[in-house]
Amino acid sequence: MINKILFDNENAIFMGAKRNPKDCSIGIFGVNYDGTCSFKPGARFGPEAIRQVSSCLETYCPKIDKDLEDIKYVDFGSILIDKNDSKSVIESVKSTTNYLIDKNLSPIMLGGEHSITRGAIEALVNKYPDLILIQLDAHADLRESYIGNRHSHACAMQRCLEVLPEKKILQVGIRSGTKKEFQFMRNKNQLVDFFPGGNTQELKKALLPYVHSPIYLTIDLDWFDPSLLAGTGTPEPGGFFWNDFEKILETLKDFRIVASDIVELSPEIDKSGVSSIVAAKVLRSLILSLEKMQ
């Protein structure tokens, strides 16, 4: 059990959120960490940027037809971590996720870099042994090790596979990785065909065997095209746009999302602030979607 003192909650709060989890169904926490960054650092500032810009958004989403004002959710702030020890950070994420689970909250984690997802998955599989993972990302993240670190953000999905009992990841929108990674994804039938402006038929087909399974949705913001979201450490051309994200959520509404994360926002790279606003809208959509998917 993690003590509340391990949360830094003196700064901004996501719009409409509570600080007290009483009567809440969804819990948000941040992880200000980018210690294994391999290109442009700055993801450690992501959680705070999302919170700061959220006040410019409307609470109502016309696409989902729901309003944040009708949902009770808590923002615990960001957890205090040892930024010099990637393995320790993952353990802190695991403890924090367990803390939220014990309070019957659906966790939404704000990164920070993608390596942190392993900790959340490791906690959730104790409650959901049939958990599967859906990854929206530009990169495969299936390396065994990167720059001598098995806990690098480039190894995030490989580390998750190690703790997922079902060993099932559906990877959507991947457009960068090694030849070995792409061969692995194709051999395991976990690379889902989805293209900018396209339909989600392949995702629906891939999800059919898991209609009753609990799902963790991890969103690396470099999934979006750099022309929409430039503020990320490893941008990749050929990405996706807001309408594509809405199609994904529309597809997932018939499935059971139990937790999620948003990672790899590096707000200082994009001085316009647009990337942070897009990330905040992603969080708004997740809160509205999780509330009806539980």
Secondary structure, 3 states (H helix, E strand, C coil): CCCHHHEECCCCCCCCCECCCCCCCEEEEEECCCCCCCCCCCHHHHHHHHHHHHHHCCCEECCCCEEHHHCCEEEEEEECCCCCCHHHHHHHHHHHHHHHHHCCCEEEEEECCHHHHHHHHHHHHHHCCCCEEEEECCECCCCCCECCECCCHHHHHHHHHHHCCCCCEEEECCCECCHHHHHHHHHCCCEECCCCCCCCHHHHHHHHHHCCCEEEEEEEHHHECCCCCCCCCCCCCCCECHHHHHHHHHHHCCCEEEEEEEECCCHHHCCCCHHHHHHHHHHHHHHHHHHHHC
